[in-house]
Amino acid sequence: MATTQDNRNTEIASQYEAQKDEHQNLLASMLDKYQEGTDQILVQKTEMGGTQAYVSSVTLKWFASRVNFASYLPLFQKKYNPQTDNVEIDAESIDEVQQRPLDWSRQAPLVQYLATRKHHKFPPVLVVISKSWVDNPEAPEWDSEGRAIKPTTDFTPFDRDGKFGLLNISEKDVTIYALDGQHRLMGVQGLIDLLKTGKLRRYRKDKTPFDTFITVNDLLEQYQVSPDDLKKLPQEEIGIEFICAIAAGETREEARLRVRSVFVHVNLMAVPLSKGQLAQLNEDDGFSIVARKIAVTHPLLEQCEGRNPRVNWNSATVATKSTVLTTLQALKEMSERYLGQKFLHWKPLDKGLIPMRPENEELEEGIKDFQTLFDYLASLPSYNILKYEETPALRHFSFEKNGGEGNILFRPVGQVALAQALGILIFKMGFSLEDVFKKLRKFDREGGFSGMEHPKSLWYGVLYDPNKKRVQVAGRDLAARLLIYILGGVEDSVERAELRRDLAKARTVEDKTIGFDGKFVEPKQLGIPNII
């Protein structure tokens, strides 16, 4: 009896599985039939905040050929600039513009990213479906009150709830514009052009061309990209979300305001990352990786119980009352300017391109070199004071509340300038860290890094602006050159003369050059300190 029941159960299960397979085959056959052409796409319908949308995916090739920049919308044609693919802003167009200006200098890095990064990924894009009748007020799709009788999206549902179905994307009926994802579109279009022609011209922000190109051969030689992998790229897929340009019952003006509102909200929610946050997340840039490692492991910087944090991880600046010593962004720049003299290939060959992650062995070597540098930095008398004193007292100028030492070693710009000078001295000129820091410790003990707001300081007019009474970043490179000089790294007489001239220029205020004694002197009379 039990055996008979078991057989019946087995038979029922078998029938169920057969029926299930039959349904799946029927559904697959139906979907294949509907998607044989390019006029319809399988989508899932969603709704949020009163806006219906249709979610799907398309190939990069389709995305590049079928989607237009939002500035192509007929609404913008009077103000559209075909040279830049942007809408020119004036009193008439300011309320119409829905997109930030396109930055064409980003195209080459985006193309390089797609072509060379194995795990590349673009977020989904948001696009608007429009039809020709939208811009014809006499079209039958508008009623007598100027309201749309139907939407610009043509959706055919499959299920009872109308959640899944086919969306009409026929090239004859539909025009599609990128509402969010214009730079992604720019990058994909550039990739397709590169693969078709073998090269892609570089542009400035406003689309004025450079004389340089990205070529397929460059990608194959410099990044060891496989030709087969490049050929497959156009068939990769990107997520896409469609919304209608005009919904049923809307006037043209109501639709414009709705679409504009969607764009603004999308961009308000997408807060750009700060430079510090980018340095935290960047897994391709070797200098960022080294900086992060040192920030959490070196005794001078690491988080320790009982003391305030030494590193600002987000902002690129140090607030007046902050007790941090530096920022992650400054550490990244120190790493780049120090190690960049040794690991030249860590920087992209072409400015603006994305760096390739160094090999693990090189990263370990870079971390070790940077760790050693910070071991020596920690030996400076100014940093030894941190055992007893907080950073504001060492960073603040003497005229600020409670006074301070005005020490450049507690300013990110001074830290970066020192790292830049040391990178050149150690890796380019062959000096030893031991010999250099023996001189730096002497210079520090004699107050060489302090009192930058006083005329007697080497940094007055260089890193300190006497007019605005604040630090000036523009003097960083001159500060690095001065450090190289006082540490014995400048022997050429012409180079010394240029350095003296540039220092005099930096210390000239309203055509009057300020000497180290605080008195006005002729520019040619201003000397430079002795070599240590």
Number of C-alpha atoms within 10 A of each C-alpha: 6 7 8 9 10 11 12 12 12 12 12 12 12 12 12 12 12 12 12 12 12 12 12 12 12 12 12 12 12 11 15 11 10 15 14 10 10 12 16 19 23 21 22 17 21 15 10 7 6 6 13 14 19 25 20 17 17 15 15 21 17 16 23 21 12 14 18 20 21 24 28 18 16 13 15 18 12 11 17 19 14 11 9 17 18 23 26 17 14 10 7 11 16 11 11 15 20 22 20 12 18 20 18 20 18 19 29 22 19 22 24 20 20 18 22 20 14 10 7 9 11 13 10 17 20 22 25 24 22 21 18 13 15 19 13 11 14 12 13 11 18 21 15 9 8 16 20 24 16 15 20 25 24 16 20 16 17 12 9 7 8 13 15 19 18 21 22 18 19 13 12 9 15 18 19 24 22 25 25 24 20 24 18 21 22 21 23 25 21 22 28 19 16 19 17 11 10 15 18 21 16 21 19 13 15 15 17 12 14 11 7 12 16 18 16 19 14 14 17 15 10 11 14 11 18 13 12 8 12 17 10 9 18 19 12 11 18 17 16 20 21 23 24 22 23 27 21 16 17 19 18 19 11 14 19 16 14 17 18 17 12 18 16 16 10 13 13 10 8 9 8 10 11 14 16 21 16 16 23 18 13 14 15 15 20 27 31 24 22 24 25 21 14 22 23 15 12 16 14 21 18 15 16 12 7 6 10 14 17 22 23 21 22 17 16 17 17 19 11 10 11 17 19 19 25 26 22 28 27 26 25 26 23 26 29 26 21 28 26 21 19 17 17 11 12 21 20 13 12 11 9 14 17 20 21 19 17 20 9 10 9 14 18 13 12 24 22 14 17 23 20 14 18 16 14 17 21 17 15 19 16 20 18 13 12 14 8 7 11 17 24 22 20 25 25 23 23 17 12 11 9 10 14 18 21 25 24 25 23 24 22 23 24 23 21 25 28 25 23 27 22 28 25 22 23 17 16 11 11 11 17 12 14 10 10 18 19 15 15 23 18 14 17 18 13 10 16 18 21 24 24 27 25 19 19 15 20 24 29 22 27 26 26 27 21 19 9 8 12 13 23 15 16 13 20 20 18 18 24 20 21 26 22 21 22 17 23 15 18 17 9 8 9 10 13 16 14 11 18 20 16 15 25 25 17 20 26 19 15 7 11 15 23 23 21 19 11 11 10 17 16 13 20 11 12 18 14 18 13 9 14 13
